[in-house]
Amino acid sequence: MVSLGCPKNQVDAEQMLYTLKSAGFEITSSEAEADAIIVNTCGFIEAAKAEAIENILEAAKYKAEGKCRALIVTGCLAERYRDDVTEEIPEVDVCVGIGQNRNIAEIVKEALSGNKKNRYGEKYELDLDSPRMLGGPFYTAYLKIADGCDNCCTYCAIPKIRGRMRSRRIEDIVKEASLLARDGVKEIVLVAQDTTAYGQDIYGKPVLCDLLRELVKIKELVWIRTLYTYPERITDEFLTLVRDEDKLVKYIDIPVQHCNDNILSRMNRKSDKKSLYALMEKIRKTVPDITVRTTLIVGFPGESEEEFAELDKFVKDMEFDRLGCFTYSAEEDTAAAGFDGQISEQTKQDRCEVIMQSQNTITEKKNSEKIGKTYKVLIEGYDDYIKCYFGRSESDAPEVDGKVFFTTPRSLKIGEFANVRINDVLEYDLLGELCDEFTE
């Protein structure tokens, strides 16, 4: 299986792998050896669709060069475009919508026997509680607490692809987290399209804090990280909990997308510039040592030079610790795709570069301030080329943030924690050495 896109999609892939293995299939990492290849796709924006198609065509080569007898496409691209996938890419044998993930073993068996029929179901039939076979490192796992989204931002196709938000029950999430922890997972990363809305659909109100209070009771867990927290739903209760609970990493991920009131309104976002400035002040006052990550969209339809300049000033004022910038992608079946004032790709790219240049200056400054300090690092591997270990501090989320590289004369275990004193910086990464004293 080749799985693309976000952590939420990765969880879906891991559930399908468990189903396949339980049905007697042998899982291989070699496409050349596989009788069946599944490409679990992302279909969120144009770049993701292009990546998905590229991976599908790459996998298709093994129908001629390898043993592959069935090429199956699952995930968001499959759900969004359905029969168009097999019509436009005839190399694909079966297209499977997310509502049929639970039947993936049966679908693969049928495809291998020659019954190559596309399969779809209702979005709500995606099973959120089925077991998983972890595809990532044994010490870190994503934990999906909800699927779908009710926010309906005008640029976003997720509600059409994934449907309305469906939360899992607290007891089911805690049960899964406990099993993961017993299997050696030290860090769980909570994900949903909007984690701060978690529980609204089944409990009548958001209950993320209630969930976190239960998760911190799991003895084996060391770090609990929450991604995709929406600014308008970040409460005093949540911030106080992050401050006071040792297992909740001092890290907050807030996708603000923009700061201009007009753009935010056209995006159907619920925040405004004044509230964003106030929120950032409150976050840093409540949790002084917190790491703040955000994402922004530049080139939204109608974004003027003045509105873009306002966003650049916002970035400089806020001094985010981590920042990802994306160019607006006009997605069919979204309201914003029909807005006047669509902006050229070149202008969007230019604006993205300006934002990232501003952020690079901030990141360089913040990283230099870490020299001489000591941080707790989750060890992820050893680099034979530069002869040092590497890992992440609590300020670094998996896959999207930097690494901490460090030297030591000792032999250390992957998945354990080490105290590392920082000596130097290298762009987004930190360089240091093992120390016995924890002084942060």
Secondary structure, DSSP 8 states (H G I E B T S, - for coil): -EE-S-HHHHHHHHHHHHHHHHTT----S-GGG-SEEEEEE--SSHHHHHHHHHHHHHHHTHHHHSS--EEEEEEHHHHHHTHHHHHH-TT--EEB-GGGGGGHHHHHHHHHTT----B---GGGS-SS------S-TTEEEEE-EES-S---TT--HHHHH-S-EE--HHHHHHHHHHHHHTT--EEEEE-SSGGGTTHHHHSS--HHHHHHHHTT-TT--EEEE----GGG--HHHHHHHHH-TTB-SEEEEEEE---HHHHHHTT-S--HHHHHHHHHHHHHHSTT-EEEEEEEE--TT--HHHHHHHHHHHHHH--SEEEEEE----TTSGGGG-S----HHHHHHHHHHHHHHHHHHHHHHHHTTTT-EEEEEEEEEETTTTEEEEEETT--TTTS--EEEE-SS---TT-EEEEEEEEEETTEEEEEE-S----
